[in-house]
Amino acid sequence: MARRRAGLLLVLLLWPGLAAGQTSAPPIPSPSPSVSPISLEEALLLARANPAITAARLRRAVDQAGIDIARERPNPEARYEHTNELPRDAFSVAQLIELGGKRGHRIALAEAAARTGEAELAQTEAEVTADVYLAFFGLAGTQRRLEVARELAQIAVRAREAASARYEVGDVSRLDVLQADLALYQAENDAAAVEGEQAGARAELNVLIGREVNAPTVAAEPADTSVPAPVDATVIALQSNTALAVLDRQVAEAQARAALARAQRTVDPTIEGTVTHGAEPEFTWGYRAAVAVVVPLFTRHNAAVHQEEATLALLAAQREAMAQRIRGAVASAAFRAAAAREQYRRYRDDILPRSREVEAMAQESYRAGQTNLVALLQSLQSARELRAKSLQAAADFENALASLRQAMTAPPK
């Protein structure tokens, strides 16, 4: 009985190609996608219509309106007076004259705020792009895992058929059939679990690229990507990171606010001209002119200047702290990505090909009677575990790439 069980296990592991000249059962075809696979570049292009990006673009109209408001000039004030004194009628026009370049500073502040809005839009786009990278690689990884799970389920189906056939002729007991059933149920259960993970990964990507949640999106196999050196990645990040760009624009905006606050300390005069009527018999029409200024007796707006200058110092310190965090995050992500790529490359180029050679040699040695069944099963189990590790190495490399890109372009988390 023990020899029969060992033989059934051997059938389970070697069924796709038992020996030269033996006919194997046709594989169960995997369901083909109803749409063509999309590449990473296509997914990123579709993500430009993401609702978060669309909402961020609406700030442009708000900022442009802010610039138009800053360009406005003070309106003149007209006043009419009628009294029982002489002169009985007076028509006055007063105009506030802004000095110290207040209008120019207001316009500069509004334009700085608009540039901050553009930087925040770029930051939103970078964050969505990083999310698309993670979701795309996640879907590609679950697709590979599902392919392997279905392959194992196909092997289990063939093993179940072989056990049933041998049981019908009395070569094995009913126990072998039940064990084959358990192996098949386990394989099908594993495949169903991976299918659920794939559906979740597909839904996440669909939401990011603007498709229906249940759309049958299929991710194309990502191309092998090189990893920049940590020093180069850090230099690129400090030049292109959107979080730093936002802080730079906020610093410029704070500088414009401080300049406007200093300009507010300049006193603005109000010029007034009045035409009078009804002072007979001395005169019928007359005039008078006046200039009014606010006397800076109790305040000169110094507190506002100090507040803006303190805000500017705060933002400059936050910018330096952010740059330091980005340096650390990018260097860490680059080291991890380089290590993950080397591990993935070794599995792909060295370990897996040799594992297949060892597997083939173990099968041939068993057929020739040079090794026993235990040694063969151990060799095949080791090869199966290496394939699983290879899939995990590919997924780890893709996740490391996505994390590196996020660290280089988006705010560190």
Number of C-alpha atoms within 10 A of each C-alpha: 10 7 9 13 15 14 13 23 19 18 20 21 19 16 21 19 13 15 13 6 7 10 11 12 14 9 13 12 9 10 6 8 10 10 10 12 14 14 16 18 11 12 21 20 13 16 24 17 14 19 15 16 19 14 12 17 17 12 16 15 11 13 20 15 14 18 20 13 13 19 16 11 11 11 9 13 11 13 10 12 11 14 9 8 9 15 20 15 17 20 15 17 15 19 16 18 13 17 14 15 13 20 18 14 22 23 20 22 24 24 20 23 23 23 21 22 22 20 21 21 23 22 23 22 22 22 20 23 25 23 19 24 23 23 25 30 26 23 25 23 24 23 23 17 21 22 16 17 21 22 19 21 22 22 24 25 23 22 26 24 16 18 26 21 14 17 16 12 8 10 11 19 16 14 13 20 21 14 16 24 19 14 20 21 15 15 21 19 14 16 21 15 14 21 19 13 18 22 20 18 22 25 20 20 29 23 18 25 21 15 16 13 16 13 15 17 22 21 24 16 17 14 8 11 10 10 19 15 13 20 13 13 21 23 14 15 24 20 13 14 25 24 25 24 22 22 20 18 20 23 22 20 22 24 20 23 26 23 20 24 23 20 21 21 18 17 16 17 15 16 16 18 15 17 16 21 17 18 15 11 6 10 12 12 14 14 12 11 12 10 12 12 11 10 10 11 6 6 9 15 15 12 11 17 20 14 14 20 18 14 18 21 15 13 18 17 12 15 20 13 12 18 19 12 15 25 22 16 20 28 20 15 23 27 17 20 26 19 16 22 23 14 17 23 17 15 21 16 10 11 18 17 13 13 19 15 13 16 21 13 14 22 22 15 15 15 14 9 10 9 14 12 18 12 14 20 19 13 18 22 14 14 20 16 10 16 19 12 15 20 18 16 21 23 21 22 24 26 21 23 26 23 24 26 23 26 27 30 27 26 20 18 8
